[in-house]
Amino acid sequence: MKLNSFITVILFLFSAVVCADASKPVYIGFDGEYGLKNSTSAQSIEKGLQIAIDEINEKGGVLNGRPLKLVTRDNRSVPARAIDNVKELAEIEDLVAVVGERFSPVILSLIPMIHEQKIILMDAWGSADGITDHSYKPSFTFRVSLKDQHAMPTLLKHATAKNLEKVALLLPHSGWGRSNEAAAKRFWKDNKSPQLTKLIWYKWGGKNQDLARHYEDILTSGAQAIIFVANDIEGSLLVKYVASLPIERRIPIISHWGVTGGAFVESSAGALAQIDFSVIQTFSLLNAPANKVAEVMALMKFRYGITNPNEINSPVGFGHAYDIVHLLALAINQAGTTDRETVRNALENLPDHQGLVRNYQPAFSATSHDALTLDDVFMATYDEQGVIRPILPRP
Amino acid sequence: MILSNLNILHRFVIFVGLLTLIITVGVSILGYRATLEQMETQLELQLKQDVESFSLNFKSLLVNLESSLADFALNGLVANALVDDIGRETYTDELFAGLKRVSGVNIQVSLVNYRGEVIAGKALPSNLADRLTHIIKIAIKKNSYTLWGISSANGNEFILQAPIVFANTGLPEGALIYRFLAEDLFNVILDQAAGENYFGFVRSFFFYFEDKSLGLKGQLIKSKDEVAGEPDIETSVILPVTNTHLNLSVGLNADRAQFSNGYKKLLQSKIIFGISIFILSLLSAFPLGSLLLRRLTSMQLQASKMIESKQFSERFEIQGKDEISLLAVAFNNVLNRLEYAFNEMGLANKRLLSEQAAKYQAVISQSTNAMLLWDPNNELVEVNKAAEKLIGKSITEIKRMKPSDIIANPTHVIEGINNKNLVKGHLNQLIDVEFSKTTILSGDKPHSLWIISDIREQIAAQKLREEQHSYFERIAHSDPLTGLPNRRMLNDQLIKSIAKAERDNGRLAVCYMDLDGFKEVNDSVGHEGGDHVLIEVTKRLSEIVRPSDMVARLGGDEFVLLLTEFQSDTQCLAILERVLDSLRDPHHIQDKIFNVSASIGVTLYPNDDDEPETLLRHADQAMYLAKQEGRNQYHLFNKEKDFEEQNRQQVLEEFKVALEHNQLILEYQPKVDMGTGDVVGAEALIRWRHPDRGLLMPGDFLPYLEGNSQTESLDWYVISKALKQLNQWVSNDLKLDLSVNISASTIQSLSFIETLLAELTKYPHLPKNRLVLEIIESEAIVDLRQVAAVVRHLRKIGIQVSLDDFGTGYSSLSYFRQLPVNELKIDASFIRDILQDSSDLDLVRGIIGLAQTFGKRIVAEGVETIEHGTLLLRLGCQIAQGYVIARSMGSGEFETWL
């Protein structure tokens, strides 16, 4: 224990000396939805980015001693603000890439602009297929995150595994919702079960008063479970409504992961424990390689005073963001420059890398800008303390 | 001249004719004019009413448009579209297509983002797109509705915008816009007007509009029909429209000629009637006249004879008593007295002159005005008593004086009346006077008459009136006790200061100040003492604040400081420090010393850029917090804290309702003996079925109740419900203990035992030892000895007592030592990590050892897995609660679970 902190102090002093060496920082931008009520995902992504940056800077930074530095902006989950923010970030000299946030519609709206201006966008959370599947060549978007193409089949198969044969889809009226609808349709081309009883689009952005009505419609349709694509604000509204019903009127909610991006547990006010709620994930510190977790937690304690892995809210954002910085650092060093086009080319030609989320063999190629695969996807649930725990497959 | 050649008969006929003519024509003209005037007033009045109702139609149409826009902006799909950049076109076109016309006006709808750029619907007019984008952006930022007018390729257009609030952030992120043509608006109103019959006299309708900020100026006119000549009555009113740079007004006009034609015909008929009367009276005057003049003619003949014969001894014949007879008598008298009269004439003349002189003297001497008559050589010829009094010298002395000895400003002595001047009075005192000068002829020479009146009293009265006026003016705007501005004047100044700060990018602090300890002064030495303190406080404040600042008193001991023209917030706070310092000095009243300090709430503009009234309210709220934080300090207003406080108040309010409306329910979590597998009891847990927020756990609302009497109400509610449940279990032969949580404040209340016994008497067959009271450790116990006595009493009557959440709260060990409880409950937070965390394991082992040593039952909370349970059993803890056994359940479910 004592030795560890001693080393940390030495490393810190060392990095301070390097900083003083007039080396110009290399910037990584992050445009997150900080201003959104109760959001935790932007904070979690920022922690992942910052911890990886601390780790790399302690080991001497990039490009022979230049430190990495994080610049953040708040888009409040509004697409128009994100476009302005990213334009502003792109003007920073030596800013290599912008990391994208939770809201798929926000990232989707950035795509034309970033290709026009040749800005690298590293998606740490948004799952809409269109974020990497688009017609821009060469593509400047890379993703270390879930893809709806993988999410939707996993959610639907989870229903079947729970012997729930009839499901309803509850989707947001947005690019994210549409991406999931497309993924579900593809699934049903080859699969018969579970059966769809009803597809409902709910509105977001305004005051959402309709979820209770949607739930009643879903019950009437005969569904045994809801496949729910939503963020924490809508999520907690639905969960609280379901929990307030008599037990025989509650059906399981199989949820996409937007709910994990905010104070979902707190806003749901204990209702979660009253219902059958499962959520899709790609990463859990509880499953990550132990040595990596120990390394990360030592830095977390030093920078944020956090000692318990369970205290990291929105863990997927943390894990993805952490790996994104390492992958970017590899690419920058390989490119030997901060020039965005050269770094982009390097990202397509990275060596294998053992990350926190998985072992990348390698992360990207000229034909695939998605670092995660269907193998990384699993279902989880919230325990009594509000910690997300993987559901182990039945033996 | 011609008349004098005519004889009386002809004259008479002509007079009668003329008289008739004048009367008839005069009456007709006057009548005609009066009617015309009256009708004109009526026409103007009618037109005014018409234009009012015309403008009301306009106003209500604008309101319809505005409320349609507001409704539409609240449509969930509109906000959805705002944040759905890719793909919204799939539904926005259809959404907007449904809105082509509102109240008959053709509408173009646009959705703009926070930058004011159109993202769906109609593009903005290209000639003004940049300018409009900019002003719409500002309006969105201010979250306000606005109406503008522009001139575009489509014509003169109005633009109405409503901000759209993004619910997930609570901030405006875009706006919805209606555009419509001025002409369209006007036509809809005209169509409405066509259906209403009260615009009968109206010939043309006008609609004027002007938006100086966007360069729009125009008018629309609609005339009913083409009438020659200019319409000469016109009236217009301004439309009262809020939130706009647009000046709108509507007008109407009417043709007076059309209106007065009927009256001209009336005049013609009256003139014809007059002429007929004229001719008729001419015809009848001739015979009538000759009859009247017959005797006059004979008198004339007799008189001619007298003159011819020069014989005046003859007298005229008298017949009857009519005017002609009287004339004859008079002639006779004339003849009698003619000679005598000639003799008398000279004498009468003299008497008349002397009477006039006497009147003139009386007027001069009795007048209260001073009068002086100067001859052409400026020698005084006449001086009255009033002059003597005014000048303060005797008449003889005055008569030696020259004009410049009497008047201070001789150059101002000019012909005319009531000129202001000064008279040199007694001891050369200057007297304000009104001075009149007239020239009169006396003995054919021009004399100068001065009339001087003393106006000192009038001036004094005038001055008094002015002073009274300014006094009333002052008390309307200031506080009579301290002379400080009052709330009304503060509000005026606040509005001005905010406007100035906004213009100059300046800062502004609104400081709400309330005196601490002021009530004690009033209570101790009465209101006079209190007034003394208020005046002293005012004096001290006035010494500190700068000329640009303002101190106002709102009443009682509440003051407001309005600080402006400071460079930084630190500078402003330094002023407040000085204020606090100076107010701390003690006050000496009636040989007593009083310490009065101040609590100040501050809100700083532009950080807090709300309406003047809101700023005051914010400062007031901050002052309240300053009081709560211990007085004698200032507190800076903080929106989030404010929100937190409001939140707490809201939960308290709602909780009151929850208690009354049975929104609170109890759930039961079983306690199991892990050694035997028996269910030994249950813990009653409170849940709140909130009508809006769903099912709430204790953690969601208990923290808000802390320190409030509601905690006690809740405890008693739970006890009463739990006893009822327990009683039912007993009647169903269920052998279970029931634990109820009770807060430290409840158990510390003096009537606790008494109230509990009263509750228990409702269930005479209930064994008291089935009830376990769990004292929650999160709150401090003030008097441990008193609580220990209560616990002993409870145990004496058989009730079991437990220490809940052991180890988490205040001084667990001293509670354990001093409170003779039956049971300890180890908090779930220690149990959770015993499998991984050796320090938690040590702690739990210690607590169990402690309990065993003192013979207390031990219960583990939050046991989640079999592994936890096994470990606890090994450590010596038998009884457990937790998810591994069961979560909490409603009473029905609980009984089924058993």
Contacts between the chains, C-beta under 8 A, distances in Angstrom:
chain1	res1	chain2	res2	distance
A	35	B	169	5.4
A	35	B	171	7.6
A	36	B	168	5.4
A	36	B	169	5.8
A	37	B	168	6.0
A	37	B	169	6.4
A	37	B	170	6.9
A	76	B	166	7.3
A	76	B	168	7.8
A	76	B	169	4.7
A	76	B	171	6.9
A	76	B	173	7.4
A	77	B	83	6.9
A	77	B	166	8.0
A	77	B	168	6.2
A	77	B	169	7.3
A	78	B	82	7.7
A	78	B	83	5.9
A	78	B	113	7.9
A	78	B	114	6.8
A	78	B	166	6.4
A	78	B	169	7.7
A	78	B	173	5.0
A	79	B	83	6.1
A	79	B	84	7.9
A	79	B	85	4.0
A	79	B	113	7.9
A	80	B	85	7.5
A	80	B	113	3.9
A	80	B	114	5.6
A	80	B	115	6.1
A	80	B	117	7.7
A	80	B	119	7.6
A	80	B	173	7.4
A	80	B	174	7.6
A	81	B	114	6.7
A	81	B	173	7.7
A	84	B	115	7.5
A	105	B	83	6.3
A	105	B	84	5.6
A	105	B	85	6.2
A	105	B	86	6.7
A	106	B	83	7.9
A	106	B	85	7.8
A	108	B	85	6.8
A	108	B	86	4.5
A	109	B	85	3.3
A	109	B	86	5.7
A	130	B	86	7.5
A	173	B	77	7.0
A	173	B	80	4.9
A	173	B	84	6.5
A	173	B	91	7.5
A	174	B	80	7.2
A	174	B	83	7.3
A	174	B	84	4.7
A	174	B	87	7.2
A	175	B	84	6.7
A	175	B	85	7.6
A	175	B	86	4.7
A	175	B	87	5.4
A	178	B	87	5.9
A	203	B	76	3.7
A	203	B	77	5.4
A	203	B	79	7.3
A	203	B	80	4.4
A	204	B	79	7.8
A	204	B	80	5.7
A	204	B	83	7.2
A	204	B	168	7.6
A	205	B	76	7.4
A	205	B	79	3.6
A	205	B	80	4.6
A	205	B	81	7.8
A	205	B	82	5.8
A	205	B	83	4.5
A	205	B	84	7.5
A	205	B	166	5.8
A	205	B	167	6.6
A	205	B	168	7.0
A	206	B	74	7.1
A	206	B	75	7.3
A	206	B	76	3.8
A	206	B	77	7.7
A	206	B	78	7.1
A	206	B	79	3.5
A	206	B	80	6.5
A	206	B	167	5.5
A	207	B	76	7.2
A	207	B	167	4.7
A	208	B	76	6.9
A	208	B	167	6.9
A	209	B	76	8.0
A	210	B	76	7.2
A	233	B	168	5.8
A	240	B	693	6.6
A	240	B	694	2.9
A	240	B	695	6.8
A	241	B	694	6.2
A	243	B	694	6.1
A	243	B	695	5.2
A	244	B	689	6.7
A	244	B	694	4.7
A	244	B	695	5.3
A	247	B	893	7.5
A	269	B	693	6.6
A	269	B	694	6.6
A	269	B	695	6.9
A	269	B	696	5.1
A	269	B	697	5.7
A	269	B	700	4.8
A	270	B	687	8.0
A	270	B	695	6.6
A	270	B	696	7.1
A	270	B	697	3.3
A	270	B	699	7.5
A	270	B	700	7.2
A	271	B	694	5.7
A	271	B	695	5.5
A	273	B	887	6.3
A	274	B	695	6.7
A	383	B	864	7.9
A	384	B	862	7.6
A	384	B	864	6.7
A	384	B	883	5.9
A	385	B	832	7.2
